[in-house]
Amino acid sequence: MSGAPASLAVPGLRRNMVTICAMTATIMQALDTTIANVALPYMQGTLSASQDQINWVLTSYIVAAAIMTAPVGWIANRFGRKRTFIVCSAGFTVASVLCGLAQDINQMVLFRLLQGVFGAALVPLSQAVMLDYYTLQERAKAMSIWGMGVMMGPIMGPSLGAWLTETYSWHWVFFVNLPFGFVTVLGLVVFMDETRQDHELRFDWFGFGALAVAIGALQLALDRGEQQGWLESNEIIAEFIISGIGFYYFFAHSFTTSDPFIRLALFKDRNFVTGCIFMTVMGLVLYSTMALASPYLQNVIGYPIITAGVLLASRGCGTFVAMMLVGRLMRYFEARSLIITGLIITAASLFQMTGWTDQTGASEIVTVSIIQGFGFGLVFVPLSTVSFMTLSNQLRTDGTSMLTLVRNVASSVGISIVIAQLTEGSRRTYAILSEHITPFNQAIQMPDVSRLINLGTDSGRALADVMVALQAQIIAFSQDYQLVMIFILCSIPLAIMIGSTKVALRSQAGGGGGGEQHAVME
């Protein structure tokens, strides 16, 4: 990997302050991906919106962020990374305040679109900045710091959103971004150095348009599929067709033009390609398990939302500990070894979750969540480090935006799959179980059972229905956790594609630290 310029990589006040700014930007954007979800019912009443309309508060942000992630590399190379970072941070902060001040659903959707447009650049730019300001030997530590914001934001978002909504109002879900945004913009203006601007770059409008249509249509289909009945809906079918056409034209254009929108040189680097593959795995697993955990704790076990948020925060504690340790561990262990270990730990935690019931205690939930978070941390930091180990400096911003795009799309796919499987699994299991709830069932005829569940009365039938529905949900959740566990286990053999990090570090050290040293892979 090309080393950062010496003036940037020297420890000191400037580097520390830029690190803080990158972290605040990352936390601000990562929080916003989940923090608004719990406030939707409160917004719906205040904004006088229907259920379909209020869902656009989430959909508009997701679609805008997905579309605008792709051109981040080009924009930063054309106009300068510092200028782009400042404009996007300021724009995101202003859009957040406008969301908190929205008076109707139309204003809210518009301001959420603006949030998505400006917020799309924050995570890839913050990662690129962290890579610039740390040498290759310090890269694991830098990615540990940066990864805390990326991983902790989505995990802490629901609990923080619930607390702000319950204690103050839903408006503070958006106002909370104001101090983060102010610190980020001020720090970037004062401490960050500008990168070289390439005024000769030309924007590939056709490539961007095709990719924007493809990603936008795919995100709409994934986000609205559950509400519309998936392939039973003409809308969802049309969106999948449009997405397929968009991807076809994008790839056909990219392979035939001399200056494609996304530089194909990115995918000549084996480590980066492997990073994209495993980032897909992380996007699918991290967000899908998050999407399952909250409804399980609330709907199956019956915890109030704030208690559920506190229990879920324990996963963030495990991630935090792993990220504190993994920078040191990478001095002694290969990145691929840590990634495999993290995936095995995560799979083991999911296996434990397949046995959860409505009687599962808080201590077990906290223990398993911490272990799972630790597994995530062991994977994420080495993965973020290895992805850029052998990628040239010129492709760094393009690479960070591509990794972010891959993770976001994968998370949408993962959430859609597990929620669809949960809904269908609950329905199918309920139908099977309910066939056995008859007066002729010997278990129903047992004295202790018949006193509680008398199928000859309305209350008895209602109680039996509630119990069957609960059991069907528990089984469906178990099947979902099993599905995610199998997916992780199947991805583990792909880790052999990752090059040696120790060889890369020796290559960098052998170059004397001067100029741009490119790592060598085994």
C-alpha positions in Angstrom: 0.0 0.0 0.0 1.3 3.4 -0.7 2.4 5.0 2.5 0.9 8.3 3.6 3.0 11.4 3.0 5.4 11.9 5.9 3.9 15.3 6.8 0.5 13.7 7.4 1.6 10.5 9.2 3.7 12.3 11.9 1.9 11.9 15.3 0.9 15.2 16.9 -1.9 17.6 17.5 -2.9 18.0 13.8 -3.2 14.2 13.3 -5.1 13.7 16.6 -7.6 16.4 15.7 -8.1 15.1 12.2 -8.7 11.7 13.8 -11.3 13.1 16.1 -13.0 14.8 13.2 -13.1 11.7 11.1 -14.5 9.8 14.1 -17.3 12.3 14.8 -18.3 12.3 11.1 -18.3 8.5 11.1 -20.4 8.3 14.3 -22.8 11.0 13.1 -23.5 9.1 9.8 -23.5 5.6 11.3 -25.9 6.6 14.1 -28.3 8.1 11.6 -28.7 4.7 9.7 -30.7 3.3 12.7 -31.5 6.0 15.2 -34.6 7.3 13.4 -36.3 3.9 13.2 -37.6 3.8 16.7 -39.0 7.3 16.4 -41.2 6.6 13.3 -44.5 6.0 15.3 -44.1 9.3 17.1 -43.3 11.1 13.8 -46.3 9.6 12.2 -48.7 11.2 14.6 -47.0 14.6 14.6 -46.7 14.8 10.8 -50.2 13.3 10.1 -48.7 10.6 7.8 -50.0 7.2 6.8 -48.0 4.1 7.4 -46.8 4.0 3.8 -45.8 7.7 3.9 -43.9 7.5 7.1 -41.8 4.6 5.7 -40.5 7.0 3.1 -38.6 8.7 6.0 -36.3 5.7 6.0 -36.5 4.8 2.3 -35.6 8.3 1.0 -32.5 8.3 3.1 -31.4 4.8 2.2 -31.9 5.3 -1.6 -30.2 8.8 -1.6 -27.2 7.5 0.4 -26.8 4.4 -1.8 -26.9 6.4 -5.1 -24.5 9.1 -3.9 -21.9 6.8 -2.4 -20.6 5.7 -5.8 -19.4 9.1 -7.0 -17.6 10.1 -3.8 -14.2 9.0 -5.2 -14.6 11.1 -8.3 -15.9 14.2 -6.4 -13.0 14.0 -3.9 -10.4 13.6 -6.6 -11.9 16.5 -8.7 -12.6 19.1 -6.0 -10.3 18.0 -3.2 -10.9 15.7 -0.3 -10.9 18.5 2.4 -13.4 20.7 0.5 -15.7 17.7 -0.2 -15.5 16.5 3.4 -16.3 20.0 4.8 -19.2 20.6 2.4 -20.7 17.1 3.1 -20.3 17.4 6.9 -21.9 20.9 6.9 -24.7 19.8 4.6 -25.5 16.7 6.6 -25.6 18.8 9.8 -27.9 21.4 8.3 -30.2 18.7 6.8 -30.4 17.0 10.2 -31.5 20.3 11.8 -34.1 20.8 9.1 -35.4 17.2 9.7 -35.9 18.1 13.3 -37.8 21.2 12.3 -40.0 19.6 9.6 -43.7 20.5 9.8 -45.2 17.9 7.4 -44.3 14.6 5.8 -43.3 16.2 2.4 -40.7 18.4 4.2 -39.4 15.5 6.2 -38.9 13.3 3.1 -37.1 16.1 1.3 -34.8 16.8 4.2 -34.0 13.1 4.6 -33.1 13.0 0.9 -30.7 15.8 1.6 -29.3 13.9 4.6 -28.7 10.9 2.4 -27.0 12.9 -0.3 -24.5 14.6 2.0 -24.2 11.7 4.4 -23.1 9.2 1.7 -19.6 10.7 1.6 -18.9 10.8 5.3 -17.9 7.2 6.0 -15.7 6.6 2.9 -14.0 10.0 3.3 -13.4 9.5 7.0 -11.8 6.1 6.2 -9.7 7.6 3.4 -8.5 10.3 5.8 -7.6 7.8 8.5 -5.6 5.8 6.0 -3.7 8.9 4.8 -2.8 10.1 8.3 -1.3 6.8 9.6 1.6 4.7 8.2 1.1 1.1 7.1 2.5 -0.2 10.5 -0.1 1.9 12.3 -2.9 1.1 9.9 -4.5 -1.6 12.2 -4.7 0.9 15.1 -6.2 3.5 12.8 -8.8 1.1 11.5 -9.6 0.1 15.0 -10.4 3.7 16.0 -12.4 4.3 12.8 -14.2 0.9 13.0 -15.5 1.8 16.5 -17.7 4.5 14.9 -18.8 2.4 12.0 -19.7 -0.6 14.2 -20.9 1.1 17.3 -23.2 3.6 15.5 -25.7 1.1 14.2 -25.6 -0.9 17.4 -26.1 2.1 19.7 -28.5 3.9 17.4 -31.8 2.2 18.5 -31.2 2.5 22.2 -30.1 6.2 21.9 -33.0 6.9 19.6 -35.4 5.3 22.1 -34.0 7.2 25.0 -34.1 10.6 23.2 -37.6 10.0 22.0 -38.9 8.9 25.4 -37.1 11.6 27.4 -37.4 14.5 25.0 -39.1 14.1 21.6 -38.5 12.6 18.2 -37.0 15.9 17.0 -33.9 15.3 19.1 -33.1 12.2 17.1 -32.0 14.6 14.5 -30.8 17.5 16.7 -28.3 15.2 18.3 -26.2 15.5 15.1 -25.6 19.3 15.6 -22.7 19.1 18.1 -21.0 16.3 16.1 -21.4 18.3 12.9 -20.1 21.5 14.5 -17.0 19.8 15.9 -16.3 18.0 12.6 -16.6 21.1 10.3 -14.6 23.3 12.6 -11.8 20.7 13.1 -11.6 19.9 9.4 -11.3 23.6 8.4 -8.5 24.2 10.9 -6.5 21.0 10.9 -7.0 19.0 7.7 -4.7 19.4 4.7 -6.1 19.6 1.2 -5.3 16.9 -1.4 -4.3 17.5 -5.0 -7.2 18.4 -7.3 -7.4 16.8 -10.7 -9.1 19.4 -12.9 -8.7 17.2 -16.0 -11.2 14.6 -14.6 -14.4 14.3 -16.7 -17.6 12.9 -15.2 -19.0 9.8 -16.8 -22.7 10.8 -16.7 -23.9 7.7 -18.6 -22.1 5.4 -16.2 -23.3 7.3 -13.1 -26.9 7.5 -14.5 -27.0 3.7 -15.2 -25.6 2.8 -11.8 -27.9 5.3 -10.0 -31.0 3.8 -11.6 -29.8 0.3 -10.8 -29.0 0.9 -7.2 -32.0 3.2 -6.6 -34.4 0.7 -8.1 -32.8 -2.2 -6.2 -33.0 -0.3 -2.9 -36.6 0.6 -3.4 -37.5 -3.1 -4.2 -35.6 -4.3 -1.1 -37.0 -1.7 1.2 -40.7 -1.9 0.0 -40.8 -5.6 -0.9 -42.1 -6.7 2.5 -44.9 -4.2 2.5 -45.9 -5.0 -1.1 -45.7 -8.8 -1.0 -42.4 -9.1 -3.0 -43.0 -10.8 -6.4 -46.7 -10.7 -6.0 -46.5 -6.9 -6.5 -46.1 -5.4 -10.0 -44.2 -2.5 -8.4 -41.5 -4.8 -7.0 -41.2 -6.8 -10.2 -40.8 -3.6 -12.2 -38.2 -2.3 -9.8 -36.1 -5.5 -10.1 -36.4 -5.4 -13.9 -35.3 -1.7 -14.0 -32.4 -2.5 -11.6 -31.2 -5.4 -13.8 -31.3 -3.2 -16.9 -29.4 -0.5 -15.1 -26.7 -2.8 -14.0 -26.5 -4.3 -17.5 -25.9 -0.9 -19.1 -23.5 0.1 -16.4 -21.2 -2.9 -16.8 -21.5 -2.9 -20.6 -20.5 0.8 -20.6 -17.7 0.4 -18.1 -16.0 -2.4 -20.0 -16.2 -0.5 -23.3 -15.3 3.1 -22.4 -11.8 4.5 -21.9 -12.7 6.4 -18.7 -15.4 4.5 -16.8 -17.3 6.0 -13.8 -15.8 3.4 -11.4 -12.1 2.7 -12.2 -11.8 -1.0 -12.9 -8.2 -0.9 -11.7 -9.6 -1.3 -8.2 -10.6 -4.9 -9.0 -7.1 -5.9 -10.2 -6.0 -5.9 -6.6 -6.6 -9.3 -5.0 -6.7 -8.0 -1.4 -9.3 -5.3 -2.3 -11.5 -7.8 -4.1 -11.3 -10.1 -1.1 -12.2 -7.1 1.1 -15.3 -6.4 -1.0 -16.3 -10.1 -0.7 -16.0 -10.1 3.1 -17.5 -6.7 3.5 -20.5 -8.1 1.7 -20.5 -10.9 4.4 -20.2 -8.3 7.2 -23.0 -6.2 5.7 -25.3 -9.2 5.5 -24.5 -10.5 8.9 -24.2 -7.4 11.0 -27.4 -5.6 9.9 -29.5 -8.7 9.5 -28.8 -9.9 13.1 -29.5 -6.3 14.3 -32.8 -6.4 12.4 -33.7 -9.6 14.2 -32.5 -8.9 17.7 -34.7 -5.9 18.5 -38.0 -7.4 17.5 -37.1 -10.7 19.2 -36.4 -8.9 22.6 -39.5 -6.8 22.3 -42.1 -9.1 20.6 -41.1 -12.5 21.8 -39.6 -11.9 25.3 -41.6 -8.7 25.9 -38.9 -6.2 27.0 -39.7 -2.5 26.7 -37.8 -0.7 24.0 -35.3 1.1 26.2 -34.5 -2.2 28.1 -34.1 -4.0 24.7 -31.7 -1.2 23.6 -29.6 -1.6 26.8 -29.3 -5.3 26.2 -28.4 -4.8 22.6 -25.7 -2.3 23.6 -23.8 -5.2 25.2 -22.9 -6.3 21.7 -21.2 -2.9 21.2 -19.2 -3.6 24.3 -17.8 -6.8 22.8 -17.0 -5.0 19.6 -15.2 -2.2 21.5 -13.0 -4.7 23.4 -12.1 -6.5 20.2 -11.2 -3.4 18.4 -9.0 -2.3 21.3 -7.1 -5.6 21.2 -7.0 -6.3 17.5 -4.5 -3.6 16.6 -2.0 -5.3 18.9 -2.9 -8.8 17.8 -2.2 -7.9 14.2 1.5 -7.5 15.1 1.7 -11.2 15.9 -1.1 -12.9 13.8 -2.0 -12.8 10.2 -5.1 -10.8 9.3 -6.7 -13.8 7.7 -6.2 -15.8 10.9 -8.0 -13.1 12.9 -10.8 -12.9 10.3 -11.4 -16.7 10.4 -11.4 -16.7 14.2 -13.9 -13.8 14.3 -16.2 -15.5 11.8 -16.1 -18.8 13.8 -16.9 -16.9 17.0 -19.8 -15.1 15.3 -21.1 -18.4 13.9 -20.9 -20.0 17.4 -22.9 -17.1 18.9 -25.6 -17.5 16.3 -25.7 -21.2 17.0 -26.4 -20.4 20.6 -29.1 -17.9 19.5 -31.0 -20.7 17.6 -31.9 -22.1 21.0 -33.4 -18.9 22.4 -37.0 -18.9 23.6 -39.3 -16.5 25.4 -37.8 -17.7 28.7 -34.2 -16.9 27.8 -32.7 -14.8 30.6 -31.0 -11.4 30.3 -27.7 -12.8 31.5 -27.5 -15.2 28.5 -28.6 -12.5 26.1 -25.8 -10.2 27.3 -23.2 -12.9 27.3 -24.0 -14.1 23.8 -24.3 -10.5 22.5 -20.8 -9.6 23.9 -19.3 -12.7 22.3 -20.9 -11.9 19.0 -19.7 -8.3 19.1 -16.2 -9.5 19.9 -16.4 -11.7 16.7 -17.5 -8.7 14.6 -14.6 -6.7 15.9 -12.1 -9.4 15.1 -13.3 -9.4 11.5 -13.9 -5.8 10.8 -10.5 -4.2 11.7 -8.3 -6.7 9.8 -10.7 -6.6 6.9 -10.5 -2.8 6.7 -6.7 -2.9 6.9 -6.2 -5.7 4.4 -8.5 -4.2 1.8 -6.1 -1.3 1.3 -2.8 -3.1 2.0 -1.8 -3.2 -1.7 -4.0 -0.6 -3.2 -2.3 2.5 -4.6 -2.8 5.9 -3.1 -4.6 7.2 -6.2 -7.3 4.7 -5.8 -7.8 5.0 -2.1 -10.9 7.3 -2.0 -12.5 5.3 -4.8 -11.8 2.1 -2.8 -13.3 3.4 0.4 -16.5 4.6 -1.4 -16.8 1.2 -3.1 -16.4 -0.7 0.1 -19.1 1.5 1.7 -21.4 1.0 -1.2 -20.9 -2.8 -1.1 -21.6 -2.9 2.7 -24.8 -0.7 2.3 -26.2 -2.8 -0.5 -25.4 -6.0 1.3 -27.0 -4.8 4.5 -30.2 -4.0 2.6 -30.2 -7.4 0.9 -29.5 -9.2 4.3 -32.3 -7.3 6.1 -34.8 -8.0 3.3 -33.9 -11.8 3.3 -34.1 -12.4 7.0 -37.3 -10.3 7.5 -39.0 -12.1 4.5 -37.9 -15.4 5.9 -39.1 -14.5 9.3 -42.6 -13.5 8.0 -42.9 -16.6 5.8 -41.5 -18.9 8.4 -43.9 -17.6 11.1 -46.8 -18.1 8.8 -45.8 -21.5 7.7 -45.0 -22.7 11.2 -48.2 -21.3 12.6 -50.2 -23.2 10.0 -48.4 -26.5 10.9 -48.7 -26.1 14.6 -52.4 -25.0 14.6 -53.3 -28.2 12.8 -52.6 -30.0 16.1 -54.7 -27.7 18.3 -57.8 -29.8 18.4 -60.0 -31.3 21.2 -58.7 -34.7 20.3 -55.1 -33.9 21.0 -54.1 -35.9 24.2 -51.8 -33.1 25.4 -54.8 -30.6 25.3 -56.9 -33.1 27.3 -54.4 -33.3 30.2 -56.0 -31.8 33.3 -53.3 -29.1 34.0 -53.6 -28.0 30.3 -57.3 -28.2 29.9 -57.9 -25.9 33.0 -55.9 -23.1 31.2 -56.8 -23.9 27.5 -60.4 -24.9 27.1 -61.1 -25.0 23.4 -64.8 -24.9 24.1 -64.6 -21.2 25.2 -63.6 -18.1 23.4 -60.9 -17.2 25.9 -59.5 -20.7 25.7 -59.2 -20.5 21.9 -57.8 -17.0 22.1 -55.1 -18.1 24.6 -54.3 -21.2 22.4 -53.9 -18.9 19.4 -51.6 -16.5 21.2 -49.4 -19.4 22.4 -49.2 -21.0 18.9 -48.3 -17.7 17.3 -45.6 -17.1 19.9 -44.1 -20.6 19.3 -44.3 -20.1 15.6 -42.3 -16.8 16.0 -39.7 -18.5 18.1 -39.1 -21.2 15.6 -39.0 -18.7 12.7 -36.4 -16.6 14.5 -34.4 -19.8 15.2 -34.4 -20.7 11.5 -33.3 -17.2 10.6 -30.3 -17.4 13.0 -29.5 -20.8 11.5 -29.6 -19.4 8.0 -27.1 -16.6 8.9 -24.9 -19.0 10.7 -24.6 -21.3 7.7 -23.9 -18.3 5.4 -21.0 -17.3 7.7 -19.6 -20.9 7.8 -19.7 -21.1 4.0 -17.7 -17.8 3.7 -14.8 -18.9 5.9 -12.9 -20.8 3.1 -12.7 -17.6 1.1 -10.2 -16.2 3.6 -7.4 -18.1 1.8 -7.6 -15.4 -0.8 -6.2 -12.8 1.6 -2.6 -12.0 1.2 0.0 -12.0 4.0 0.0 -8.8 6.1 3.4 -9.7 7.6 5.0 -9.8 4.2 3.4 -6.4 3.4 4.8 -4.8 6.6 8.3 -6.2 5.9 8.1 -4.8 2.4 7.2 -1.4 3.8 10.0 -1.5 6.4 12.5 -2.7 3.8 11.8 0.4 1.7 13.1 2.6 4.5 9.8 4.4 4.9 10.6 6.8 2.1 8.4 7.5 -0.9 5.6 5.2 -1.9 6.2 1.5 -1.0 4.0 -1.1 -2.5 3.4 -4.2 -0.4 4.0 -7.7 -1.7 1.6 -10.5 -1.2 2.4 -14.1 -0.7 
